[in-house]
Amino acid sequence: MTIGGRPAAAYLRARVPALTGRVVARLLADLPVYADLPHEEISGDIADIVQHNLRLFADVVEHRRPATDAELAQQRDSAAQRAEEGVPLDAILTAYQVGTAMCWQETAEGALPGDLPTVLEIMDRIMVLQQQLTSAVSSAYLEARQILDSQEHGGRHALMAALLTGEPLDRFTHRTGLRPAARYLTMTLALAPHPDELGQSPGPGSGIAARRKIRRVRTALDHFAGTPALTALDASGGTVLLPAAEPPPPWHGPGGLSALIEEAARAAGVPITAAAETAEPEAVPAAVARNAEIVDLIARTGRPPGLYRLADVLLEYQLSRPSEALHGLAQLLRPLEVKPELLRTLETYLELGLDRRATAAALHIHPNTVDYRIRRIDWLTGLSPARPADLQHISAALVARRSV
């Protein structure tokens, strides 16, 4: 079919990149919810689906047929993702209408009087495609929302609530007919803010960015477990319960728990700090509480993001328990409070394995200055990292200072 002496389908395909940019710009200008979406999503998912629709329209025109179910799969997936992010259905359908109208204007531009039969046929094709898109997008969106609502209020939500509150398992099973797993991998996650959350004022866009981050973390967890994970997550993190496999997954290496957290962090685009412990259902509340304490301890002691277990922070964890000894340990380094450069040097010196040159490079000072400051620390506190017995007290005192 030709319009204005040129093949309509081929002309449209050649115009797809430029037309995609104009459609996206129109969506941002006309629909506030799209203007509030993260830039990453606009330039990625949204632009991709616009381009896919334009190419699909060209195929429909060229082959004079309706779209197939397979050709509408990407639109259904996109609608389900927007449902998870809380984008309203009416905004999504309006976006499709805007894109279709602009596609039609581009195709019909330059039509001559003799092109009327072709114009009418193309109009008929586009109306059929618009009907197919509306049906596919609406059904996928509503199905996703139904699943989300049932998960929130259904059996999985009830199971997680029972595990976290310590409800007797026999009573829970009798009440719901659901049987908990024999053991659970309990995890507490701390999610850093995504740049798209920080770059927007509070509103729909920042909320969508947060939900998108959470969805990607959940997807990584579900893929790892092979079943939907029990999660209670918000923008800052939360709790995850995974049925523990036999044998349990390794901590490190391919397929391990540390790799899971790294993958979730990559998918979400944010650093993730996590603590994990395997527990029987009755011990889940205590394990979750302990994980939360470990994550908080990691944040206070300045350790890098990643996955931790109690064995990784035994000294810090024990020293964070309230006691008179904790206060006494913290006081060991009190003379350094008026000399912050000495305290910073001491912390860096220990972090870098007592390497004076590495410490000097990190602090942008001469190695001889490091030596001088270590001697000053010894003179002020009576403690020197060069003496093994003192090193243990210094390490404990630094932890205690962060805990009191």
N, C-alpha and C positions, 0 to 999 in steps of 0.2 A: 504494500500500500504506500502510495506517495502523496505528499502534500507540498504544494508549491514547487513541484518538480523534483523533490528529493525524497528518498526512501525514509518513511517516518521512523521506523525502528532503528535504523543505522544512525540517523541524525540524533535521535535521543541518546543512544549509547555514547556517542561522541561528546554529548553535552553533560553526561552524568557527573563528572568531577566538579565542574563549575556550578551545576544546578544543585548539587548536594550542599555546597557552601551557602547558596542563597536560601535554600529551604531551612537549613539549620539557623541561619541568621534571622529568618522570619519567625521561627518558633521561639527564639530567645526574645524577640521584640514583642510578640503577641501573647505569649503564654507565660505568666509569671513563674509558674512552677518549674518550667524548663530553664528559665533564667537563673533560678536558684540551685540548679543541679551542679555538682562538682564539674570543673572544667575537664577533668580526666574522663568523666562519663560523656560529656557533650562531644568531645573530640574522638572518643572511642566508640562506645556502644551506640549512642544516638546517631552519629554520623554513619556508622556501618549499616544500621537498619534503614536509614534513609536511602543510602546508595543501593542496598539490596532491593528495596521497593522500586526504585527507578529502573533498575535493570530487569526486574520482573515485569514491569509494565511494557518495556520494549519487547520482551519475549512473547508476552500475551498478544501484542499487536502483530508481531512478525508471523507468529504461527496461528493466529486467529482461533484461539482456544482459551478456556478458563485456566486459571492457575491450578496446579495439582496440590494435593495435601503436602507432599514433600517440599514444594516450593514455598509453602506457608509455615514451615517448621521454625524458621528463624524468627518470624514475627511472633509466633506463640511463645517461644523461649523468652523473647524480649519482654512480652507482656507479663509473663510470670515473674521476671526479675523486677519489673516496675511495681508489681503488686507487693512483692516482699519489701520494697523500699518505701511503700506508702504513697506512690504517685497516684493521684485520682484517675479513675477510669475515664471520666469525661475529658480530662486533659489529653490523655493518650489518643482517644478517638478523634478529638479536634486536631491533634497533630497529624494524624493520617489524612484527614480531610484537607488540611492545608497543603500537605505534600502532594496529594492527588491533584488538587486544583492547579498548583504551580506546574506540575508535570504536564497537565493537559494544555495549559497556556503555552508552554514551551513547544509542545508537539504541533499545535494548531497554528503557530505563528507563521504568517506568510501564506495562508491558505488562499486559493483562488476560487472564483465562482464555480469552476468546473470540478473542484475538489469536494463539493458538498456530499456526494454519496460516501466518499472515504471518510470525511469528517464525521458523518453520522454513524458509520460503522465503528470507528475508533471510539466515539463517545459511548456507544453501546458496550464495547469491550471494557472501557474504564469503569462504567457503572457496575458491571458484573464483578470486576476485580475489587472495587470499593466495597461491594456487598460481602464478598468472600473475606476481605481483610477485617471488616467490622465483626463478622461472625467469629473468625478465628481468634482475633485479639480479645474480644469480650469473653468468649468461653474459657480461654486460657487464663485470663486475669481472674475471673470469678472462681475458677477451679483452684487456682493458687491461693486466693484469699480463703476459700473454704478449708483447704488443708491447713493453712496457718491458724485459722480460728479453732479448728478441731484439735490441733496440737496444743494450742494455748490452754484450752479448757477441757481437753480430753484426758485419756489414760496416761500419756507420757507426762503431762503436767502434774497429774495426781501422783504418779509414781515418784517423780523427783521431789515433790513436796513432802511425801511420806518419808523418803530417805533422809532428807535434810532435817526434818523435825524429829526423827527417831521414832516414828509410829511403829508399834509392834507389827511385825511382818505377817503374822497369822491373821490379825485383825484386818490389815490392809488387803491381803489376798481374799479373805472372805467377803470384804466389802466391794471389791472391784473385779475379782476373778483374775487379776494380773499377778504374776509371780516374779519377784525381783531376781536378778542374776545372783550367782553365788558370791561373787566378788566384784568390786567396782574400782576402776582407776579414777580417783578423785583428783581434780585439777582446779587450781585457782589461777585465773589469768588477769593480768593488768595490761590494758591496751593503751598505748600512747595515742594522743589525738592525731587524726589525719590532717595534712595541710589544708584540705578542703573544709574541714571543720573549723580550723583556726582562721581561715581567710574570709569567713562570712559572718555577718551579724546573726544573732539567734533568729531562727525562722525555719521555713520549710526546707531550704537548701542545706543548712547545717544538719538538720535531722535526717535528711536523705543520705548525706555523706556518712553519718554515723551508722545508719541502718545498712548501708552498702558494705561498710567495713565489717560489721557484725555478720552479715550474710556470708562474706567470703571466709571468715574464720569458721563459721559453722560448716560450710561446704568442705573445708579441709578436714575438720574433725569427723564429719560423716564419712568421707572417703576413706580415712584411716581406719575407722571402726567397722566399715562395711554395713552400718546400720545408723539410723538417725540418732545422734547423741542427745543425751539429756542435758539441756543448757539453760542457764539463767544469766543472760549476758545483757549489759547495756554498753553505752559508749566507752565507759572506763574499764570494763572487764566484767568478771563475775565467776560463776562456778560451772564446771563441766563434770559430768559423770559418764564414764564409758564402761560397759561391761568388760571385765578383765578376761582376756583370752588365756588359754592354757596351751603351751607355756606363755607367760607374759611377754610382751614385746621388749626388746633390749632397750637400755637407756640411751646408748650411743650407737652410731653406725647406721647403715641403710635400713630403712624400715623401723628405726627406733623412735623413742619419744622425743628426744632432742631434735631430730630431723622433722618431726611433726610440727613442733613449735616454730622452727625455722621456716617451714613451708607456709604455715598459717600467717606468719609475719610478712613473708614475701607477697602472699595473695592479698592481704589486707593493706599492704603498703605502710605498715607502722611497726615500730619495735614492740615486742611482746615479752613480758616477764611472767614466768609461770612457776608454780610449785606443784608437785604431784606426789601422790602416795596411794598405794593399793590397800583397800580395806574391805572387810566383810560388811554387809548392809547395816548391821547394828553399830558398827564403828564409823560409819560415814560422817555423822555430825562432828565427831572429834577430829577426824582426818581433815575435813573441810576447814575447821577452825584453825588447825595447825598450819595448813597450807596458806591461809590468809595471813597468819603471823609471819610466815617465812617470806612471802611476797613483800609485806610491809618492811621487814628487816632488810631485804635486798635493796629496797628503795632508799632506806635510811643510811645504809653503809656504802652507797655509791657503786655497787657492783653493776656490771653490764647486763643488758637484757639477755634472756635465755631461759632454759629450764633448770630448776634446782630441786633438790630433795633435802631432807633434814640432815643427811650425812654431809652435805656440802657446807653447811653453816652451823655445825654443832657448837663450836666455841661461841660464835655470835649469838646463837639462839639461847644457850645457857646463860650467857652474860646479860641477856636482855630481860631475864626474869627478875622481878623486883627483889632486892635484898640490900642489907647494909654493905656487903662486900662489893656490890656493884658501885655504890657511891664512893667507897674507898679506892677502888681501882681508878675511877675517873679522876680522883684528886691527885693521882700520881703525876699527871701531866699539867696540873694547874699552873705551875710556874711559867709554862709556855704560852699562856693565854695573852700575856702582854707582848709576846713576840710571835705574831702570826706567821712570819716568814720561817721561823724555826719549826713550828708545828707543821706547816705545809711541806717543808723539806723532809721532816721525819716521815710523814705519811707517804710521800712520793718515794723515798728511799726504801721503805718496806714494800711498797707495791711493786717496785722494780727489782726485787730480789737482792737488795743491798749493793746494787751496782752504782758506784759513785759517778761514773761517766754518763750512764744513761739518765741518772737523776739530774746531773748538771745540764744535759741536753734538754730534758723535759722542762726544767725550770729556767733555761736560758741564762745559766750562770757558769762560772769556771769550776772545774772539779775541785780545785783547792778551796773554793768557797763552801762546797759541800762538806769537805773535811772539817773546816773551821766551824760550821754550824753544828755538826755532829758533836764536836768537842764542847761547844756551848750548851747543847742539850744535856750532855753528861754533867757539866758543871752546875747547871740549874736544877736538874732533877735527880742526879745521882744514878741515872740509868743510861746505858749505852747499848745501841743495837749491835755493837761489836762483841759484847759479852753474851753468850748463849742464854745464861740464866736471866739476864735483863731483857733479852729479846722477847721472851714469853710474856713478861710483865708489860712490856711496851705494847705488844699486840693486843693483849687483853685490855689495857687501859684505853687504847684508841677505840676499841669496840664499846667499852663502857661509856666513853664520852658521848658517843652517838646515841646511846640508849637512855641516858638520864635526862 
